[in-house]
Amino acid sequence: MTKRLFILLNCLLVNTSVFASEVKIEADDFKSPASSTVQVKQAEPATDSHDLDSSGIRLSAELLNNVVYPETEVEYNLTVESRADVHFSNIRPPRAEGANVRRGNQDHQYHFVGNDEFRVSTYRFYVSAERTGLLRLEGASLAHVEVKEDGSRRRVVSKATPVHLESRAVPDNYYGLWLPSTSVTLEQQWSSEAETLQVGESITRTLTLFIKGRDIDSFPELPVTYPENVNVYNERPHFEGRDGGMSITLQQVIVPRTEGELTIPAIAIPWFDLNINEMNIVAVESLTLSITPNQTQTLALQSSHQTHVAGYWPYITLFVTALWLVTSYLLFKARRALARTPKQTKVVIEEGKCLQKALEENNPQAVLCAWRNADEHVKRACNPLMQKYLKALYSANPTDGKKERDALIVQLRATKKSKKQAADFASIEP
């Protein structure tokens, strides 16, 4: 009996020594750099607690692109698999001399293996370079406090394997605005499918430019150049952040000023495709329209010409009527004419002011409206110059019409002056 008890005690002492040595070796191995460094590859989810290291953690790191260009970033992902009851006290981003690193978002997923709950955490970082060349990126690391079975604690730091990042300059064969991205799109829409417009009518072009990896502060201007014979009115641009980038929507109202064939130009934007490290081009097609004379303006000019030709007949009729009524109604008509003269003179002067103001502001649409309502006396005096002015603006070879407009303003002022003098020196009934 005593012999059996002695053998049992020896076995217990041997097992205790073996267990203590295993614990010591495990702790020393974890403290060494080799045991805490993990190869840079995407880790598969842990299926068993034995897949994790001695501290219950497995690290993996992935650099989505090992080449970076000016004004670009590459994504660095750190994946941490652990038991759900392991808490991290500190996570440090990757580091490199000549590189800038900013933190991105993070997400956590949980799953069970039997009765054990595990967590997979992904931490994202974005790396940009300040200089060209090969950069050695130190792996991201995390720290946590390990609680042993005996209640003692120790701080454990796990670190991913370093990786290399190549920083390149702008390629020599790239021309134009430097616009690096993984995705650039340009779309356009037209407010009408008509192929014919009249002079003065409008068509709206809506352009949407999307650039992935850009924000509103670094968004470039949308280069659009139009012919000189159109007026372009830009609406306020609308910015929207989506899909990891920024888009701008710009509406442009295009108004042709001359008749003939109008080609609204295409738009092509060069950009550097980071997926293939080559220049790419995004573009939208042009639109060709047939511009016809404005029917409203033509009718207004014809009406003005017909009024000018037929303007003599009312005076002849008035003269015959005056002779017929010269007897008993002569005194009565003279008094009414004298009472009405100041009001008519004021109306003529006001209409002349509207026409003169429109001419001085160089507003052809307002000139046509004022000319349509102008007094017959003004139309008779200014009609030849008005025809020259409209021809200069809307002919096949248009000009700015400044010379014709200045002559028309001078004639209009002289007409107003002569009309005013005629009103001031009107005959006074004795």
ABEGO torsion letter per residue (X at the ends): XAAAAAAAAAAAAAAAAAAAAAAAAAAAAAABAAAABBBBBBBBBBABAAABBAAGBBBBBBBABABBBBGBBBBBBBBBBBBAABBBABBBBBBBBGBBBBBBBBBBBBBBBEABBBBBBBBBBBBBBABBEBBBBBBBBBBBBBBBAAGBBBBBBBBBBBBBBBBBBBBAABBEBBBBBABBBBBBBBABABABBBBGBBBBBBBBBBBBGBBAAABBBBBBBBBAABBBBBBBBBBBBBGGBBBBBBBBBBBBABBEBBBBBBBBBBBBBAAAGBBBBBBBBBBBBBBBBBAAAAAAAAAAAAAAAAAAAAAAAAAAAAAAAABAAAAAAAAAAAAAAAAAAAAAAAAAAAAAAAAAAGBAAAAAAAAAABBAAAAAAAAAAAAAAAAAAABABBBAGAAAAAAAAAAAAAAAAAAAAAAAABBBBX
